[in-house]
């Protein structure tokens, strides 16, 4: 059985770090590498960068981490989306390691 995965997308790197910190303090989770996306309509967004945080752990811990991260990010720039996968499939596990921060 795979670990649960919590995914939350926020506006900006500062909000992402604050949300990550809040999530890790709220629950016993680990974190995969951040991912980023600069959408085509970036100039119309509150912050022109979308960052995805990926929490891993039990379903209960992941839910608590995502909730804490959401509350924190909303107070800074905002949340775009969030989702929890209760039992992550092995093929999805591989995709969680991918991130756009390594790309030039």
Phi and psi restraints in degrees (range 20) as a CNS / XPLOR table:
assign (resid 1 and name C) (resid 2 and name N)
       (resid 2 and name CA) (resid 2 and name C) 1.0 -78.1 20.0 2
assign (resid 2 and name N) (resid 2 and name CA)
       (resid 2 and name C) (resid 3 and name N) 1.0 163.0 20.0 2
assign (resid 2 and name C) (resid 3 and name N)
       (resid 3 and name CA) (resid 3 and name C) 1.0 -72.6 20.0 2
assign (resid 3 and name N) (resid 3 and name CA)
       (resid 3 and name C) (resid 4 and name N) 1.0 161.1 20.0 2
assign (resid 3 and name C) (resid 4 and name N)
       (resid 4 and name CA) (resid 4 and name C) 1.0 -76.4 20.0 2
assign (resid 4 and name N) (resid 4 and name CA)
       (resid 4 and name C) (resid 5 and name N) 1.0 153.5 20.0 2
assign (resid 4 and name C) (resid 5 and name N)
       (resid 5 and name CA) (resid 5 and name C) 1.0 -128.7 20.0 2
assign (resid 5 and name N) (resid 5 and name CA)
       (resid 5 and name C) (resid 6 and name N) 1.0 129.9 20.0 2
assign (resid 5 and name C) (resid 6 and name N)
       (resid 6 and name CA) (resid 6 and name C) 1.0 -113.1 20.0 2
assign (resid 6 and name N) (resid 6 and name CA)
       (resid 6 and name C) (resid 7 and name N) 1.0 128.9 20.0 2
assign (resid 6 and name C) (resid 7 and name N)
       (resid 7 and name CA) (resid 7 and name C) 1.0 -120.1 20.0 2
assign (resid 7 and name N) (resid 7 and name CA)
       (resid 7 and name C) (resid 8 and name N) 1.0 131.2 20.0 2
assign (resid 7 and name C) (resid 8 and name N)
       (resid 8 and name CA) (resid 8 and name C) 1.0 -138.6 20.0 2
assign (resid 8 and name N) (resid 8 and name CA)
       (resid 8 and name C) (resid 9 and name N) 1.0 132.0 20.0 2
assign (resid 8 and name C) (resid 9 and name N)
       (resid 9 and name CA) (resid 9 and name C) 1.0 -106.1 20.0 2
assign (resid 9 and name N) (resid 9 and name CA)
       (resid 9 and name C) (resid 10 and name N) 1.0 131.2 20.0 2
assign (resid 9 and name C) (resid 10 and name N)
       (resid 10 and name CA) (resid 10 and name C) 1.0 -130.5 20.0 2
assign (resid 10 and name N) (resid 10 and name CA)
       (resid 10 and name C) (resid 11 and name N) 1.0 164.4 20.0 2
assign (resid 10 and name C) (resid 11 and name N)
       (resid 11 and name CA) (resid 11 and name C) 1.0 -87.3 20.0 2
assign (resid 11 and name N) (resid 11 and name CA)
       (resid 11 and name C) (resid 12 and name N) 1.0 117.5 20.0 2
assign (resid 11 and name C) (resid 12 and name N)
       (resid 12 and name CA) (resid 12 and name C) 1.0 89.6 20.0 2
assign (resid 12 and name N) (resid 12 and name CA)
       (resid 12 and name C) (resid 13 and name N) 1.0 152.6 20.0 2
assign (resid 12 and name C) (resid 13 and name N)
       (resid 13 and name CA) (resid 13 and name C) 1.0 -72.4 20.0 2
assign (resid 13 and name N) (resid 13 and name CA)
       (resid 13 and name C) (resid 14 and name N) 1.0 -36.7 20.0 2
assign (resid 13 and name C) (resid 14 and name N)
       (resid 14 and name CA) (resid 14 and name C) 1.0 -63.0 20.0 2
assign (resid 14 and name N) (resid 14 and name CA)
       (resid 14 and name C) (resid 15 and name N) 1.0 -44.2 20.0 2
assign (resid 14 and name C) (resid 15 and name N)
       (resid 15 and name CA) (resid 15 and name C) 1.0 -64.7 20.0 2
assign (resid 15 and name N) (resid 15 and name CA)
       (resid 15 and name C) (resid 16 and name N) 1.0 -36.7 20.0 2
assign (resid 15 and name C) (resid 16 and name N)
       (resid 16 and name CA) (resid 16 and name C) 1.0 -63.7 20.0 2
assign (resid 16 and name N) (resid 16 and name CA)
       (resid 16 and name C) (resid 17 and name N) 1.0 -44.8 20.0 2
assign (resid 16 and name C) (resid 17 and name N)
       (resid 17 and name CA) (resid 17 and name C) 1.0 -65.3 20.0 2
assign (resid 17 and name N) (resid 17 and name CA)
       (resid 17 and name C) (resid 18 and name N) 1.0 -41.6 20.0 2
assign (resid 17 and name C) (resid 18 and name N)
       (resid 18 and name CA) (resid 18 and name C) 1.0 -64.9 20.0 2
assign (resid 18 and name N) (resid 18 and name CA)
       (resid 18 and name C) (resid 19 and name N) 1.0 -41.5 20.0 2
assign (resid 18 and name C) (resid 19 and name N)
       (resid 19 and name CA) (resid 19 and name C) 1.0 -66.1 20.0 2
assign (resid 19 and name N) (resid 19 and name CA)
       (resid 19 and name C) (resid 20 and name N) 1.0 -41.7 20.0 2
assign (resid 19 and name C) (resid 20 and name N)
       (resid 20 and name CA) (resid 20 and name C) 1.0 -58.3 20.0 2
assign (resid 20 and name N) (resid 20 and name CA)
       (resid 20 and name C) (resid 21 and name N) 1.0 -47.7 20.0 2
assign (resid 20 and name C) (resid 21 and name N)
       (resid 21 and name CA) (resid 21 and name C) 1.0 -59.9 20.0 2
assign (resid 21 and name N) (resid 21 and name CA)
       (resid 21 and name C) (resid 22 and name N) 1.0 -45.4 20.0 2
assign (resid 21 and name C) (resid 22 and name N)
       (resid 22 and name CA) (resid 22 and name C) 1.0 -63.2 20.0 2
assign (resid 22 and name N) (resid 22 and name CA)
       (resid 22 and name C) (resid 23 and name N) 1.0 -43.0 20.0 2
assign (resid 22 and name C) (resid 23 and name N)
       (resid 23 and name CA) (resid 23 and name C) 1.0 -63.7 20.0 2
assign (resid 23 and name N) (resid 23 and name CA)
       (resid 23 and name C) (resid 24 and name N) 1.0 -41.6 20.0 2
assign (resid 23 and name C) (resid 24 and name N)
       (resid 24 and name CA) (resid 24 and name C) 1.0 -69.5 20.0 2
assign (resid 24 and name N) (resid 24 and name CA)
       (resid 24 and name C) (resid 25 and name N) 1.0 -31.5 20.0 2
assign (resid 24 and name C) (resid 25 and name N)
       (resid 25 and name CA) (resid 25 and name C) 1.0 -75.8 20.0 2
assign (resid 25 and name N) (resid 25 and name CA)
       (resid 25 and name C) (resid 26 and name N) 1.0 -25.9 20.0 2
assign (resid 25 and name C) (resid 26 and name N)
       (resid 26 and name CA) (resid 26 and name C) 1.0 -83.6 20.0 2
assign (resid 26 and name N) (resid 26 and name CA)
       (resid 26 and name C) (resid 27 and name N) 1.0 -20.5 20.0 2
assign (resid 26 and name C) (resid 27 and name N)
       (resid 27 and name CA) (resid 27 and name C) 1.0 -155.8 20.0 2
assign (resid 27 and name N) (resid 27 and name CA)
       (resid 27 and name C) (resid 28 and name N) 1.0 165.0 20.0 2
assign (resid 27 and name C) (resid 28 and name N)
       (resid 28 and name CA) (resid 28 and name C) 1.0 -87.1 20.0 2
assign (resid 28 and name N) (resid 28 and name CA)
       (resid 28 and name C) (resid 29 and name N) 1.0 85.4 20.0 2
assign (resid 28 and name C) (resid 29 and name N)
       (resid 29 and name CA) (resid 29 and name C) 1.0 -128.5 20.0 2
assign (resid 29 and name N) (resid 29 and name CA)
       (resid 29 and name C) (resid 30 and name N) 1.0 161.9 20.0 2
assign (resid 29 and name C) (resid 30 and name N)
       (resid 30 and name CA) (resid 30 and name C) 1.0 -112.7 20.0 2
assign (resid 30 and name N) (resid 30 and name CA)
       (resid 30 and name C) (resid 31 and name N) 1.0 168.3 20.0 2
assign (resid 30 and name C) (resid 31 and name N)
       (resid 31 and name CA) (resid 31 and name C) 1.0 -129.7 20.0 2
assign (resid 31 and name N) (resid 31 and name CA)
       (resid 31 and name C) (resid 32 and name N) 1.0 135.2 20.0 2
assign (resid 31 and name C) (resid 32 and name N)
       (resid 32 and name CA) (resid 32 and name C) 1.0 -83.8 20.0 2
assign (resid 32 and name N) (resid 32 and name CA)
       (resid 32 and name C) (resid 33 and name N) 1.0 170.0 20.0 2
assign (resid 32 and name C) (resid 33 and name N)
       (resid 33 and name CA) (resid 33 and name C) 1.0 -60.0 20.0 2
assign (resid 33 and name N) (resid 33 and name CA)
       (resid 33 and name C) (resid 34 and name N) 1.0 140.8 20.0 2
assign (resid 33 and name C) (resid 34 and name N)
       (resid 34 and name CA) (resid 34 and name C) 1.0 -56.7 20.0 2
assign (resid 34 and name N) (resid 34 and name CA)
       (resid 34 and name C) (resid 35 and name N) 1.0 154.9 20.0 2
assign (resid 34 and name C) (resid 35 and name N)
       (resid 35 and name CA) (resid 35 and name C) 1.0 -127.2 20.0 2
assign (resid 35 and name N) (resid 35 and name CA)
       (resid 35 and name C) (resid 36 and name N) 1.0 156.2 20.0 2
assign (resid 35 and name C) (resid 36 and name N)
       (resid 36 and name CA) (resid 36 and name C) 1.0 -134.2 20.0 2
assign (resid 36 and name N) (resid 36 and name CA)
       (resid 36 and name C) (resid 37 and name N) 1.0 158.4 20.0 2
assign (resid 36 and name C) (resid 37 and name N)
       (resid 37 and name CA) (resid 37 and name C) 1.0 -150.4 20.0 2
assign (resid 37 and name N) (resid 37 and name CA)
       (resid 37 and name C) (resid 38 and name N) 1.0 130.5 20.0 2
assign (resid 37 and name C) (resid 38 and name N)
       (resid 38 and name CA) (resid 38 and name C) 1.0 -110.1 20.0 2
assign (resid 38 and name N) (resid 38 and name CA)
       (resid 38 and name C) (resid 39 and name N) 1.0 100.2 20.0 2
assign (resid 38 and name C) (resid 39 and name N)
       (resid 39 and name CA) (resid 39 and name C) 1.0 -68.7 20.0 2
assign (resid 39 and name N) (resid 39 and name CA)
       (resid 39 and name C) (resid 40 and name N) 1.0 161.4 20.0 2
assign (resid 39 and name C) (resid 40 and name N)
       (resid 40 and name CA) (resid 40 and name C) 1.0 -60.1 20.0 2
assign (resid 40 and name N) (resid 40 and name CA)
       (resid 40 and name C) (resid 41 and name N) 1.0 -32.6 20.0 2
assign (resid 40 and name C) (resid 41 and name N)
       (resid 41 and name CA) (resid 41 and name C) 1.0 -95.9 20.0 2
assign (resid 41 and name N) (resid 41 and name CA)
       (resid 41 and name C) (resid 42 and name N) 1.0 31.8 20.0 2
assign (resid 41 and name C) (resid 42 and name N)
       (resid 42 and name CA) (resid 42 and name C) 1.0 -53.4 20.0 2
assign (resid 42 and name N) (resid 42 and name CA)
       (resid 42 and name C) (resid 43 and name N) 1.0 -36.2 20.0 2
assign (resid 42 and name C) (resid 43 and name N)
       (resid 43 and name CA) (resid 43 and name C) 1.0 -67.1 20.0 2
assign (resid 43 and name N) (resid 43 and name CA)
       (resid 43 and name C) (resid 44 and name N) 1.0 -16.1 20.0 2
assign (resid 43 and name C) (resid 44 and name N)
       (resid 44 and name CA) (resid 44 and name C) 1.0 -94.8 20.0 2
assign (resid 44 and name N) (resid 44 and name CA)
       (resid 44 and name C) (resid 45 and name N) 1.0 -4.1 20.0 2
assign (resid 44 and name C) (resid 45 and name N)
       (resid 45 and name CA) (resid 45 and name C) 1.0 -91.6 20.0 2
assign (resid 45 and name N) (resid 45 and name CA)
       (resid 45 and name C) (resid 46 and name N) 1.0 158.7 20.0 2
assign (resid 45 and name C) (resid 46 and name N)
       (resid 46 and name CA) (resid 46 and name C) 1.0 -59.1 20.0 2
assign (resid 46 and name N) (resid 46 and name CA)
       (resid 46 and name C) (resid 47 and name N) 1.0 -36.2 20.0 2
assign (resid 46 and name C) (resid 47 and name N)
       (resid 47 and name CA) (resid 47 and name C) 1.0 -139.9 20.0 2
assign (resid 47 and name N) (resid 47 and name CA)
       (resid 47 and name C) (resid 48 and name N) 1.0 133.9 20.0 2
assign (resid 47 and name C) (resid 48 and name N)
       (resid 48 and name CA) (resid 48 and name C) 1.0 -78.0 20.0 2
assign (resid 48 and name N) (resid 48 and name CA)
       (resid 48 and name C) (resid 49 and name N) 1.0 19.0 20.0 2
assign (resid 48 and name C) (resid 49 and name N)
       (resid 49 and name CA) (resid 49 and name C) 1.0 -135.6 20.0 2
assign (resid 49 and name N) (resid 49 and name CA)
       (resid 49 and name C) (resid 50 and name N) 1.0 131.7 20.0 2
assign (resid 49 and name C) (resid 50 and name N)
       (resid 50 and name CA) (resid 50 and name C) 1.0 -104.8 20.0 2
assign (resid 50 and name N) (resid 50 and name CA)
       (resid 50 and name C) (resid 51 and name N) 1.0 129.7 20.0 2
assign (resid 50 and name C) (resid 51 and name N)
       (resid 51 and name CA) (resid 51 and name C) 1.0 -120.3 20.0 2
assign (resid 51 and name N) (resid 51 and name CA)
       (resid 51 and name C) (resid 52 and name N) 1.0 133.9 20.0 2
assign (resid 51 and name C) (resid 52 and name N)
       (resid 52 and name CA) (resid 52 and name C) 1.0 -104.4 20.0 2
assign (resid 52 and name N) (resid 52 and name CA)
       (resid 52 and name C) (resid 53 and name N) 1.0 130.3 20.0 2
assign (resid 52 and name C) (resid 53 and name N)
       (resid 53 and name CA) (resid 53 and name C) 1.0 -107.3 20.0 2
assign (resid 53 and name N) (resid 53 and name CA)
       (resid 53 and name C) (resid 54 and name N) 1.0 136.6 20.0 2
assign (resid 53 and name C) (resid 54 and name N)
       (resid 54 and name CA) (resid 54 and name C) 1.0 -124.1 20.0 2
assign (resid 54 and name N) (resid 54 and name CA)
       (resid 54 and name C) (resid 55 and name N) 1.0 106.9 20.0 2
assign (resid 54 and name C) (resid 55 and name N)
       (resid 55 and name CA) (resid 55 and name C) 1.0 -92.5 20.0 2
assign (resid 55 and name N) (resid 55 and name CA)
       (resid 55 and name C) (resid 56 and name N) 1.0 145.5 20.0 2
assign (resid 55 and name C) (resid 56 and name N)
       (resid 56 and name CA) (resid 56 and name C) 1.0 -129.0 20.0 2
assign (resid 56 and name N) (resid 56 and name CA)
       (resid 56 and name C) (resid 57 and name N) 1.0 142.9 20.0 2
assign (resid 56 and name C) (resid 57 and name N)
       (resid 57 and name CA) (resid 57 and name C) 1.0 160.8 20.0 2
assign (resid 57 and name N) (resid 57 and name CA)
       (resid 57 and name C) (resid 58 and name N) 1.0 -156.6 20.0 2
assign (resid 57 and name C) (resid 58 and name N)
       (resid 58 and name CA) (resid 58 and name C) 1.0 -72.2 20.0 2
assign (resid 58 and name N) (resid 58 and name CA)
       (resid 58 and name C) (resid 59 and name N) 1.0 162.6 20.0 2
assign (resid 58 and name C) (resid 59 and name N)
       (resid 59 and name CA) (resid 59 and name C) 1.0 -57.9 20.0 2
assign (resid 59 and name N) (resid 59 and name CA)
       (resid 59 and name C) (resid 60 and name N) 1.0 -45.4 20.0 2
assign (resid 59 and name C) (resid 60 and name N)
       (resid 60 and name CA) (resid 60 and name C) 1.0 -63.6 20.0 2
assign (resid 60 and name N) (resid 60 and name CA)
       (resid 60 and name C) (resid 61 and name N) 1.0 -44.3 20.0 2
assign (resid 60 and name C) (resid 61 and name N)
       (resid 61 and name CA) (resid 61 and name C) 1.0 -67.1 20.0 2
assign (resid 61 and name N) (resid 61 and name CA)
       (resid 61 and name C) (resid 62 and name N) 1.0 -40.7 20.0 2
assign (resid 61 and name C) (resid 62 and name N)
       (resid 62 and name CA) (resid 62 and name C) 1.0 -64.5 20.0 2
assign (resid 62 and name N) (resid 62 and name CA)
       (resid 62 and name C) (resid 63 and name N) 1.0 -41.5 20.0 2
assign (resid 62 and name C) (resid 63 and name N)
       (resid 63 and name CA) (resid 63 and name C) 1.0 -60.5 20.0 2
assign (resid 63 and name N) (resid 63 and name CA)
       (resid 63 and name C) (resid 64 and name N) 1.0 -44.5 20.0 2
assign (resid 63 and name C) (resid 64 and name N)
       (resid 64 and name CA) (resid 64 and name C) 1.0 -63.8 20.0 2
assign (resid 64 and name N) (resid 64 and name CA)
       (resid 64 and name C) (resid 65 and name N) 1.0 -40.8 20.0 2
assign (resid 64 and name C) (resid 65 and name N)
       (resid 65 and name CA) (resid 65 and name C) 1.0 -65.2 20.0 2
assign (resid 65 and name N) (resid 65 and name CA)
       (resid 65 and name C) (resid 66 and name N) 1.0 -44.5 20.0 2
assign (resid 65 and name C) (resid 66 and name N)
       (resid 66 and name CA) (resid 66 and name C) 1.0 -64.7 20.0 2
assign (resid 66 and name N) (resid 66 and name CA)
       (resid 66 and name C) (resid 67 and name N) 1.0 -41.5 20.0 2
assign (resid 66 and name C) (resid 67 and name N)
       (resid 67 and name CA) (resid 67 and name C) 1.0 -61.7 20.0 2
assign (resid 67 and name N) (resid 67 and name CA)
       (resid 67 and name C) (resid 68 and name N) 1.0 -44.7 20.0 2
assign (resid 67 and name C) (resid 68 and name N)
       (resid 68 and name CA) (resid 68 and name C) 1.0 -66.5 20.0 2
assign (resid 68 and name N) (resid 68 and name CA)
       (resid 68 and name C) (resid 69 and name N) 1.0 -41.1 20.0 2
assign (resid 68 and name C) (resid 69 and name N)
       (resid 69 and name CA) (resid 69 and name C) 1.0 -62.7 20.0 2
assign (resid 69 and name N) (resid 69 and name CA)
       (resid 69 and name C) (resid 70 and name N) 1.0 -42.0 20.0 2
assign (resid 69 and name C) (resid 70 and name N)
       (resid 70 and name CA) (resid 70 and name C) 1.0 -62.4 20.0 2
assign (resid 70 and name N) (resid 70 and name CA)
       (resid 70 and name C) (resid 71 and name N) 1.0 -46.1 20.0 2
assign (resid 70 and name C) (resid 71 and name N)
       (resid 71 and name CA) (resid 71 and name C) 1.0 -60.1 20.0 2
assign (resid 71 and name N) (resid 71 and name CA)
       (resid 71 and name C) (resid 72 and name N) 1.0 -43.1 20.0 2
assign (resid 71 and name C) (resid 72 and name N)
       (resid 72 and name CA) (resid 72 and name C) 1.0 -67.7 20.0 2
assign (resid 72 and name N) (resid 72 and name CA)
       (resid 72 and name C) (resid 73 and name N) 1.0 -48.2 20.0 2
assign (resid 72 and name C) (resid 73 and name N)
       (resid 73 and name CA) (resid 73 and name C) 1.0 -62.5 20.0 2
assign (resid 73 and name N) (resid 73 and name CA)
       (resid 73 and name C) (resid 74 and name N) 1.0 -37.7 20.0 2
assign (resid 73 and name C) (resid 74 and name N)
       (resid 74 and name CA) (resid 74 and name C) 1.0 -61.2 20.0 2
assign (resid 74 and name N) (resid 74 and name CA)
       (resid 74 and name C) (resid 75 and name N) 1.0 -32.1 20.0 2
assign (resid 74 and name C) (resid 75 and name N)
       (resid 75 and name CA) (resid 75 and name C) 1.0 -78.5 20.0 2
assign (resid 75 and name N) (resid 75 and name CA)
       (resid 75 and name C) (resid 76 and name N) 1.0 -10.3 20.0 2
assign (resid 75 and name C) (resid 76 and name N)
       (resid 76 and name CA) (resid 76 and name C) 1.0 -107.0 20.0 2
assign (resid 76 and name N) (resid 76 and name CA)
       (resid 76 and name C) (resid 77 and name N) 1.0 -64.8 20.0 2
assign (resid 76 and name C) (resid 77 and name N)
       (resid 77 and name CA) (resid 77 and name C) 1.0 -131.6 20.0 2
assign (resid 77 and name N) (resid 77 and name CA)
       (resid 77 and name C) (resid 78 and name N) 1.0 -34.7 20.0 2
assign (resid 77 and name C) (resid 78 and name N)
       (resid 78 and name CA) (resid 78 and name C) 1.0 132.7 20.0 2
assign (resid 78 and name N) (resid 78 and name CA)
       (resid 78 and name C) (resid 79 and name N) 1.0 164.3 20.0 2
assign (resid 78 and name C) (resid 79 and name N)
       (resid 79 and name CA) (resid 79 and name C) 1.0 -115.7 20.0 2
assign (resid 79 and name N) (resid 79 and name CA)
       (resid 79 and name C) (resid 80 and name N) 1.0 137.4 20.0 2
assign (resid 79 and name C) (resid 80 and name N)
       (resid 80 and name CA) (resid 80 and name C) 1.0 -92.9 20.0 2
assign (resid 80 and name N) (resid 80 and name CA)
       (resid 80 and name C) (resid 81 and name N) 1.0 -50.5 20.0 2
assign (resid 80 and name C) (resid 81 and name N)
       (resid 81 and name CA) (resid 81 and name C) 1.0 -158.7 20.0 2
assign (resid 81 and name N) (resid 81 and name CA)
       (resid 81 and name C) (resid 82 and name N) 1.0 165.2 20.0 2
assign (resid 81 and name C) (resid 82 and name N)
       (resid 82 and name CA) (resid 82 and name C) 1.0 -152.6 20.0 2
assign (resid 82 and name N) (resid 82 and name CA)
       (resid 82 and name C) (resid 83 and name N) 1.0 153.8 20.0 2
assign (resid 82 and name C) (resid 83 and name N)
       (resid 83 and name CA) (resid 83 and name C) 1.0 -160.5 20.0 2
assign (resid 83 and name N) (resid 83 and name CA)
       (resid 83 and name C) (resid 84 and name N) 1.0 147.6 20.0 2
assign (resid 83 and name C) (resid 84 and name N)
       (resid 84 and name CA) (resid 84 and name C) 1.0 -122.6 20.0 2
assign (resid 84 and name N) (resid 84 and name CA)
       (resid 84 and name C) (resid 85 and name N) 1.0 128.8 20.0 2
assign (resid 84 and name C) (resid 85 and name N)
       (resid 85 and name CA) (resid 85 and name C) 1.0 -104.6 20.0 2
assign (resid 85 and name N) (resid 85 and name CA)
       (resid 85 and name C) (resid 86 and name N) 1.0 116.3 20.0 2
assign (resid 85 and name C) (resid 86 and name N)
       (resid 86 and name CA) (resid 86 and name C) 1.0 -73.9 20.0 2
assign (resid 86 and name N) (resid 86 and name CA)
       (resid 86 and name C) (resid 87 and name N) 1.0 -30.0 20.0 2
assign (resid 86 and name C) (resid 87 and name N)
       (resid 87 and name CA) (resid 87 and name C) 1.0 -142.8 20.0 2
assign (resid 87 and name N) (resid 87 and name CA)
       (resid 87 and name C) (resid 88 and name N) 1.0 91.5 20.0 2
assign (resid 87 and name C) (resid 88 and name N)
       (resid 88 and name CA) (resid 88 and name C) 1.0 -69.5 20.0 2
assign (resid 88 and name N) (resid 88 and name CA)
       (resid 88 and name C) (resid 89 and name N) 1.0 127.7 20.0 2
assign (resid 88 and name C) (resid 89 and name N)
       (resid 89 and name CA) (resid 89 and name C) 1.0 -69.4 20.0 2
assign (resid 89 and name N) (resid 89 and name CA)
       (resid 89 and name C) (resid 90 and name N) 1.0 150.0 20.0 2
assign (resid 89 and name C) (resid 90 and name N)
       (resid 90 and name CA) (resid 90 and name C) 1.0 -55.7 20.0 2
assign (resid 90 and name N) (resid 90 and name CA)
       (resid 90 and name C) (resid 91 and name N) 1.0 -38.0 20.0 2
assign (resid 90 and name C) (resid 91 and name N)
       (resid 91 and name CA) (resid 91 and name C) 1.0 -67.6 20.0 2
assign (resid 91 and name N) (resid 91 and name CA)
       (resid 91 and name C) (resid 92 and name N) 1.0 -32.7 20.0 2
assign (resid 91 and name C) (resid 92 and name N)
       (resid 92 and name CA) (resid 92 and name C) 1.0 -72.7 20.0 2
assign (resid 92 and name N) (resid 92 and name CA)
       (resid 92 and name C) (resid 93 and name N) 1.0 -34.4 20.0 2
assign (resid 92 and name C) (resid 93 and name N)
       (resid 93 and name CA) (resid 93 and name C) 1.0 -53.4 20.0 2
assign (resid 93 and name N) (resid 93 and name CA)
       (resid 93 and name C) (resid 94 and name N) 1.0 -42.4 20.0 2
assign (resid 93 and name C) (resid 94 and name N)
       (resid 94 and name CA) (resid 94 and name C) 1.0 -62.7 20.0 2
assign (resid 94 and name N) (resid 94 and name CA)
       (resid 94 and name C) (resid 95 and name N) 1.0 -40.4 20.0 2
assign (resid 94 and name C) (resid 95 and name N)
       (resid 95 and name CA) (resid 95 and name C) 1.0 -68.5 20.0 2
assign (resid 95 and name N) (resid 95 and name CA)
       (resid 95 and name C) (resid 96 and name N) 1.0 -26.0 20.0 2
assign (resid 95 and name C) (resid 96 and name N)
       (resid 96 and name CA) (resid 96 and name C) 1.0 -64.9 20.0 2
assign (resid 96 and name N) (resid 96 and name CA)
       (resid 96 and name C) (resid 97 and name N) 1.0 -22.0 20.0 2
assign (resid 96 and name C) (resid 97 and name N)
       (resid 97 and name CA) (resid 97 and name C) 1.0 -80.0 20.0 2
assign (resid 97 and name N) (resid 97 and name CA)
       (resid 97 and name C) (resid 98 and name N) 1.0 -18.1 20.0 2
assign (resid 97 and name C) (resid 98 and name N)
       (resid 98 and name CA) (resid 98 and name C) 1.0 -72.0 20.0 2
assign (resid 98 and name N) (resid 98 and name CA)
       (resid 98 and name C) (resid 99 and name N) 1.0 144.9 20.0 2
assign (resid 98 and name C) (resid 99 and name N)
       (resid 99 and name CA) (resid 99 and name C) 1.0 -157.3 20.0 2
assign (resid 99 and name N) (resid 99 and name CA)
       (resid 99 and name C) (resid 100 and name N) 1.0 153.6 20.0 2
assign (resid 99 and name C) (resid 100 and name N)
       (resid 100 and name CA) (resid 100 and name C) 1.0 -89.9 20.0 2
assign (resid 100 and name N) (resid 100 and name CA)
       (resid 100 and name C) (resid 101 and name N) 1.0 -5.2 20.0 2
assign (resid 100 and name C) (resid 101 and name N)
       (resid 101 and name CA) (resid 101 and name C) 1.0 -68.9 20.0 2
assign (resid 101 and name N) (resid 101 and name CA)
       (resid 101 and name C) (resid 102 and name N) 1.0 -24.1 20.0 2
assign (resid 101 and name C) (resid 102 and name N)
       (resid 102 and name CA) (resid 102 and name C) 1.0 -79.0 20.0 2
assign (resid 102 and name N) (resid 102 and name CA)
       (resid 102 and name C) (resid 103 and name N) 1.0 -12.9 20.0 2
assign (resid 102 and name C) (resid 103 and name N)
       (resid 103 and name CA) (resid 103 and name C) 1.0 -85.8 20.0 2
assign (resid 103 and name N) (resid 103 and name CA)
       (resid 103 and name C) (resid 104 and name N) 1.0 145.5 20.0 2
